[in-house]
Amino acid sequence: MIQTPRLLLLPLTRDVMLQTIGAGEFVSGEIYFPQGWAGEAEIVFPIHLMNTAEDEAVRGSYVVVERVTGHAAGLLGTKHTPVGGGVEIGYGLRPENWGQGYATEAVAALLDELRGWPDVSMVLAETRPDNLGSIRVLEKNGFLLTGRRHDPSDGEVLTWARDITAA
C-alpha cells in the first residue's frame, strides 16, 4: 500500500478484479467500490486474471482510494512489464473525482514507487490532445512532451516521457 496525504493506493488484487467483473458495486475490506470505479481499464481485467496467481496482485497497478470516504476513486499503474528501462503508465478517475488534484497526487506517488524498481529508468505516458486535465497531470509531474502518434483506438495521441533517475 502507498499512502499520500489524501489517497491510499492499494495493490490491484485478483479478488477486486473478480468482484468488479461480477458485481455492479461492492465492498471489499473497508473500501467501497462504486459501479464503474475502474472505468475503461476494466476491459483488461480478464487478461490480468489469466496472468496473476491466486495470492498475487498485478505488479504496478493500484486502486486509488479517497482516504476520507474510503471510496475507490479510480485506477492507475503500469501498462506492461518494463522494457529497456522504460514503462508506460496509465490512470483514470471517476468523473466525480476530477478536478481535485487526485490524479496528480496519485501519479507522483506512483513515480516514487517506480524509482525503487531497478528495471525502470524512464516512465512513458500518452494522452489525447483534447484531454487537458491529463496533460496538466503529466506536466505537474515533470513529464516532457516527446511527440505525437496515431493510435488505432484513440486517434492522435501525445507522447510523454519522464526520466526518474534524476531527483
Stockholm file with secondary structure:
# STOCKHOLM 1.0

chainA/1-167         MIQTPRLLLLPLTRDVMLQTIGAGEFVSGEIYFPQGWAGEAEIVFPIHLMNTAEDEAVRGSYVVVERVTGHAAGLLGTKHTPVGGGVEIGYGLRPENWGQGYATEAVAALLDELRGWPDVSMVLAETRPDNLGSIRVLEKNGFLLTGRRHDPSDGEVLTWARDITAA
#=GR chainA/1-167 SS CEECSSEEEEEEEHHHHHHHHHCSSEEETTEEECTTTTGGGGGGHHHHHHTSCTTCEEEEEEEEEETTTCBEEEEEEESSCCBTTEEEEEEEECGGGTTSSHHHHHHHHHHHHHHTCTTCSEEEEEECTTCHHHHHHHHHTTCEEEEEEEETTTEEEEEEEEECSCC
#=GC SS_cons         CEECSSEEEEEEEHHHHHHHHHCSSEEETTEEECTTTTGGGGGGHHHHHHTSCTTCEEEEEEEEEETTTCBEEEEEEESSCCBTTEEEEEEEECGGGTTSSHHHHHHHHHHHHHHTCTTCSEEEEEECTTCHHHHHHHHHTTCEEEEEEEETTTEEEEEEEEECSCC
//
